[in-house]
Structure formats: C-alpha cells, structure tokens
Amino acid sequence: MKWKAFLVIGVLLFSVFAAGCVSNSGSTEKTTSATPKEITVQDLVGRTVTVKVPVQRAVILSTSALEIAQLLNASNQVVGITGDAKADAFLSPSLKNKTVVGRMLQVTDWEEVLALKPDLMVDLYLKKFYNVDEFLNKSASYGIPVIMLREDRLNDIPKAVELLGKVFGKEEKASEFEKYFNEQVSEVKKIAEKIPAGERKKVVMIQPIMGKYYVVNGNDVLAQAVRLVGADYMANFTFNGYTPVRVPLDEEKIITQFKNADVVILLTSAVTPYDKVEALKNEMLNDEAWKGIKAVSEGNVIILRADMGRNSFLRWSPRMAVGIWVIGRAIYPNYYPNWEEKAVEFTKKFYPFLS
C-alpha cells in the first residue's frame, strides 16, 4: 500500500506542477571529446556535464529514463532505481531487481547510492516536484555527474534517447529509435494533412484521479499529440504566468468550458485503473448534465490508457512512438489504421522481452 500512496502523490504532483517548472534553456545536445575516456555533453535543460563513457554504473531515478535504458539494451549498466519502477510493465525483471535508492525522482537513501559507486545519475528536472538544486548540490559534493531530462515536448523523446545512447555507448540503437520515431511522426503528419478542415475535431482529455477531474492542459505532450494527428485541442489554461499540465476542474466548469467538444477522451493513470474510468464513462453517458457536452450527447467518449501497464502508450517515453497512433485512431478512426500492429512492431524492435 505504501508504494501505491507514493504513486498517488506522484501522479498528482506531476499533474499539477510538471509544466512551467522545466527550464527552456535549450535542448540542443553538443558533445565534445575532452579526453579519450571523457566526453562533455549538454543535457536536455542546457547543463554541461562531463562524464566517463561508456557509463557502467548508473543510478536512474525516472521511470521514463529507465524505459530508455531498457530500449538501449543498457540494463546491465544500471545499478540503482526508484521503487515506482517496480510497477512499470516496460521494464524487464532484471532491471526492476536493481537496488532501490528512492521513490518518484527522489533519493531517500544516499548511503545506498554511495555504496553503489555510481558513475552517473539521471533524473527529470521538475523543480516544483522536488528540490532539484539540493539534489544537484549533493550529487556534486559526492563527485557524481548528473544528466537531467525534461518531458514537456514530443521531440524531446528522441533527443533523450540520443543523449543516453551516447553516454551508455549505445549510439547505434539510439539512432535506430530516432529514425523510427521520426518516421512515425512523419507518417502521422501526412495523414493529418489529408483531413479536410471541415472534419477537424475539437478534443479535450480528462484524467480522473482520486475522485477529482483533471483536464489535460494544452502544453502537455498528449495535447501536442492531439494537434499532431490533425485535431484542435481545447484546453489552454495559464494562471499568473504559470501553465500547469493538468488543471483540476469540477463537473460544472468542464461542461461549460468544453460544451462544443466533438470528442472527450478519458485517461487511466497509475492510480486510476480502466474499470474505474469505464464506470465514469457510463455515468457521463447516462447523465443529463454531462450531455451538455456535444461529445457526450453523441456518445463520443473514449477511454485511453495512460498508466504504466503493458498496453499503455500515452506516457512521455519511447512509448509515444505508438501513442501518437493510438490518439489518431481514437479521434479519426476513418483515417488512422489500428494501432495494435504498430504496437507489435514497436515492442519487437525495442522491447523484445514483451513480445
């Protein structure tokens, strides 16, 4: 139950605080050789990091980054993880059995970290979720280099894979994924261009968590995917200059704000399983107030998986190479093919242990 509580807290905090706390200082990776054994790279938030390569003993505090390490066949070069990784279906048993040093992006046992003698740590730059500066200062005091990733843009996914591929000495696999990801985006764009302006859908996504409704905001990577497939995303909230990726709204405000939506997408989460979301969908379809939304009155309410399970592809991670197809098919079933074939292709290429 303890791990579940941490997931609840984590999902909520990610939902409310993730966007807007990520540096925009640039994501362009620049690599120069310092010595035959060291390289200097720029991480995804613009920090310069010198690290010995290939990394042999990494502590990775983000499940998204662990999924990248898994894709790169670098599991044997990881020595430490966080407890929430145990619930990630895209991680192999051998990776899940690494030493646990913390939870939800944070170290809880520095003595355990030091005992592992890591040559690199990897984490997400989420200042409102945890004390990033304290983490960086402490790791620096121990002489451990840190690479920071960010998860607020679709195109950061191949960049993150490329960067970690470089430090793990897995450039070839990273290039293979980058090529594959870009091909998927290109194919989706070509389909989107064929959708007549008169058929463009207005879409909103809602993620129910602990009895509350969280609307996916326009800056979230899922909203970016909605626009990529040729639809219009309706939510775009900013509060005093701050733009969260999830916005808690009550039923009345959702109905008023999104009454013209053509499609409502309900999302699962790490703490909200499919059956609970399905119950909400049925409640909406049979409730006169919810029918104030066009999509609900017409029955266009769709459930998509955004949890850590095997068939969930709506997370900031390599999974989004399939996720964009999932969203396209959900909104425009007459234009996009079934995504299941893409999922099979993707897992065979990059996560063969799942096949």
SULDA-V717512 format. One record per backbone hydrogen bond with DSSP energy under -1.0 kcal/mol. CO is the residue of the C=O (numbers start at 0). NH is the residue of the N-H. If there is no record, write none. Layout:
CO NH
CO NH
This chain:
0 4
1 5
2 6
3 7
4 8
5 9
6 10
7 11
8 12
9 13
10 14
11 15
12 16
13 17
14 245
31 39
36 52
37 33
37 34
38 50
39 31
40 48
42 45
46 42
48 40
50 38
56 118
57 78
57 79
58 121
60 104
61 65
62 66
63 67
64 68
65 69
66 70
67 71
68 73
69 72
73 76
74 77
76 57
78 98
79 59
80 100
81 84
82 85
83 86
84 87
87 90
91 95
92 96
94 97
98 80
100 107
100 108
101 82
102 105
105 102
108 112
109 113
110 114
111 115
113 116
119 58
120 146
121 60
122 148
123 125
125 128
125 129
129 131
130 134
131 135
132 136
133 137
134 138
135 139
136 140
137 141
138 143
139 142
144 120
146 122
147 43
148 124
153 156
155 159
156 160
157 161
158 162
159 163
160 164
161 165
162 166
163 167
164 169
166 54
169 173
170 174
171 175
172 176
173 177
174 178
175 179
176 180
177 181
178 182
179 183
180 184
181 185
182 186
183 187
184 188
185 189
186 190
187 191
188 192
190 193
191 194
195 198
196 199
200 231
201 261
201 262
202 233
203 264
204 215
205 266
206 213
208 211
211 208
212 248
213 206
214 246
216 219
219 223
220 224
221 225
222 226
223 227
224 228
225 230
226 229
231 202
238 241
241 238
244 216
246 214
249 253
250 254
251 255
252 256
253 257
257 260
258 293
260 294
262 203
263 301
264 205
265 303
271 268
272 276
273 277
274 278
275 279
276 280
277 281
278 282
279 283
280 284
281 285
283 286
286 290
288 291
289 292
292 296
293 297
294 299
295 298
298 300
299 263
301 265
303 267
307 88
308 311
314 316
316 319
317 320
318 321
318 322
319 323
321 324
321 325
322 326
323 327
324 328
325 329
326 330
327 331
331 334
331 335
338 342
339 343
340 344
341 345
342 346
343 347
344 348
345 349
346 350
350 353
351 354
